[in-house]
Each structure stands twice: as C-alpha cells, then as structure tokens.
Amino acid sequence: MAASLLAWVGRDVVLDLSAPLVVLGRLERVTPDGLLLRDADVHELLPGATTKERYVLEARKHGIRRNRALVWIRIEQLVGVSPLDDVVLY
C-alpha cells in the first residue's frame, strides 16, 4: 500500500482509520511503517456529532482546519486513503 501512495505526496488527502478518527492533511512522506501529514486536522468522530462524510465534504469546500503541524499515522491504522480533491461535491 505505501508504495502506491507515493504519487500523492504533496497533495491534501483524507485518511480513514480503524479508530473513530478521520485525518486530513498534506501528505508529506510515505514509508513502509506509516504516513506523515503536514498541516493536518485530526478529527474525532463522536456519536451524535457531524458525520465523517459531512466533515470531509466541509473540508473539501472550505479547506482543512489545521490543528496539527505534523502528524504520523501508522500504516496498520489505515482503512482507506483518498485525495481530498477527489471528494465529490454535492
């Protein structure tokens, strides 16, 4: 998986994790162990709060709300990765 993500370095991405979190940010580095994101937003998905889909859509429309300068995500935590600009606006 890590090697296939190298083409997205420098782009804003959405990380779906096995934990109740969604992470958005600029993909800085890809290694066999994980991903480093810059200017990232680590958002906890709480019951009764905004859905992940709505949160990601708002980030696509208005930009990422940075709350971390850098964040490291272990590859084992990843469920899915997509470029933020691939999120379909509706």
C-alpha positions as a Markdown table, in Angstrom:
| # | Residue | x | y | z |
|---|---|---|---|---|
| 1 | Met | 0.0 | 0.0 | 0.0 |
| 2 | Ala | 2.7 | 2.5 | 1.0 |
| 3 | Ala | 4.5 | 2.4 | -2.4 |
| 4 | Ser | 1.2 | 3.1 | -4.3 |
| 5 | Leu | 0.7 | 6.3 | -2.2 |
| 6 | Leu | 3.9 | 8.0 | -3.3 |
| 7 | Ala | 2.1 | 9.6 | -6.3 |
| 8 | Trp | 0.0 | 11.6 | -3.8 |
| 9 | Val | 2.9 | 13.2 | -1.9 |
| 10 | Gly | 2.3 | 16.9 | -1.8 |
| 11 | Arg | -1.4 | 16.6 | -2.1 |
| 12 | Asp | -4.1 | 17.0 | 0.5 |
| 13 | Val | -5.5 | 13.6 | 1.5 |
| 14 | Val | -8.3 | 12.1 | 3.6 |
| 15 | Leu | -7.3 | 9.1 | 5.9 |
| 16 | Asp | -10.0 | 6.8 | 7.1 |
| 17 | Leu | -8.7 | 5.0 | 10.1 |
| 18 | Ser | -9.7 | 1.9 | 12.1 |
| 19 | Ala | -10.1 | 4.2 | 15.1 |
| 20 | Pro | -13.1 | 6.6 | 15.3 |
| 21 | Leu | -11.0 | 9.4 | 13.7 |
| 22 | Val | -10.6 | 11.0 | 10.3 |
| 23 | Val | -7.4 | 12.7 | 9.4 |
| 24 | Leu | -7.0 | 15.3 | 6.7 |
| 25 | Gly | -3.7 | 17.0 | 5.6 |
| 26 | Arg | -0.9 | 17.4 | 3.1 |
| 27 | Leu | 0.8 | 14.1 | 2.5 |
| 28 | Glu | 4.5 | 14.8 | 3.3 |
| 29 | Arg | 6.1 | 11.4 | 3.5 |
| 30 | Val | 5.2 | 7.7 | 2.9 |
| 31 | Thr | 7.2 | 4.8 | 4.4 |
| 32 | Pro | 6.5 | 1.1 | 4.9 |
| 33 | Asp | 5.5 | 2.0 | 8.5 |
| 34 | Gly | 3.2 | 4.9 | 8.0 |
| 35 | Leu | 2.3 | 8.3 | 6.6 |
| 36 | Leu | 3.5 | 11.8 | 7.7 |
| 37 | Leu | 0.9 | 14.6 | 7.1 |
| 38 | Arg | 1.7 | 18.3 | 7.4 |
| 39 | Asp | -0.9 | 21.0 | 8.3 |
| 40 | Ala | -3.3 | 18.2 | 9.4 |
| 41 | Asp | -6.7 | 18.1 | 11.0 |
| 42 | Val | -7.2 | 15.1 | 13.3 |
| 43 | His | -10.9 | 14.9 | 14.0 |
| 44 | Glu | -12.6 | 12.5 | 16.5 |
| 45 | Leu | -15.9 | 11.1 | 15.3 |
| 46 | Leu | -18.2 | 11.4 | 18.3 |
| 47 | Pro | -21.7 | 9.9 | 18.4 |
| 48 | Gly | -24.3 | 12.5 | 17.6 |
| 49 | Ala | -21.8 | 14.9 | 16.1 |
| 50 | Thr | -21.2 | 15.7 | 12.4 |
| 51 | Thr | -20.8 | 12.6 | 10.2 |
| 52 | Lys | -17.5 | 11.8 | 8.7 |
| 53 | Glu | -18.9 | 12.4 | 5.2 |
| 54 | Arg | -20.2 | 15.8 | 6.1 |
| 55 | Tyr | -17.0 | 16.8 | 7.9 |
| 56 | Val | -14.9 | 15.7 | 4.9 |
| 57 | Leu | -17.2 | 17.5 | 2.5 |
| 58 | Glu | -16.9 | 20.7 | 4.5 |
| 59 | Ala | -13.1 | 20.4 | 4.4 |
| 60 | Arg | -13.3 | 20.0 | 0.6 |
| 61 | Lys | -15.5 | 23.1 | 0.3 |
| 62 | His | -13.7 | 25.4 | 2.8 |
| 63 | Gly | -10.3 | 23.9 | 3.4 |
| 64 | Ile | -8.6 | 21.9 | 6.1 |
| 65 | Arg | -8.9 | 23.3 | 9.6 |
| 66 | Arg | -5.3 | 22.6 | 10.8 |
| 67 | Asn | -4.9 | 21.5 | 14.4 |
| 68 | Arg | -1.5 | 19.7 | 14.0 |
| 69 | Ala | 1.6 | 21.0 | 12.2 |
| 70 | Leu | 2.7 | 17.4 | 11.7 |
| 71 | Val | 1.1 | 14.0 | 12.5 |
| 72 | Trp | 2.4 | 10.5 | 12.0 |
| 73 | Ile | -0.2 | 7.7 | 11.2 |
| 74 | Arg | 0.9 | 4.1 | 11.4 |
| 75 | Ile | 0.1 | 2.1 | 8.3 |
| 76 | Glu | -1.7 | -0.5 | 10.4 |
| 77 | Gln | -4.4 | 2.1 | 11.3 |
| 78 | Leu | -5.3 | 2.9 | 7.7 |
| 79 | Val | -8.6 | 1.6 | 6.2 |
| 80 | Gly | -8.6 | 4.0 | 3.2 |
| 81 | Val | -6.9 | 6.9 | 1.7 |
| 82 | Ser | -8.1 | 9.3 | -1.0 |
| 83 | Pro | -7.1 | 12.7 | -2.3 |
| 84 | Leu | -9.3 | 15.5 | -0.8 |
| 85 | Asp | -9.9 | 16.9 | -4.3 |
| 86 | Asp | -11.5 | 13.5 | -5.3 |
| 87 | Val | -14.3 | 14.1 | -2.7 |
| 88 | Val | -17.4 | 14.6 | -4.8 |
| 89 | Leu | -19.2 | 17.9 | -4.0 |
| 90 | Tyr | -23.0 | 17.7 | -3.8 |
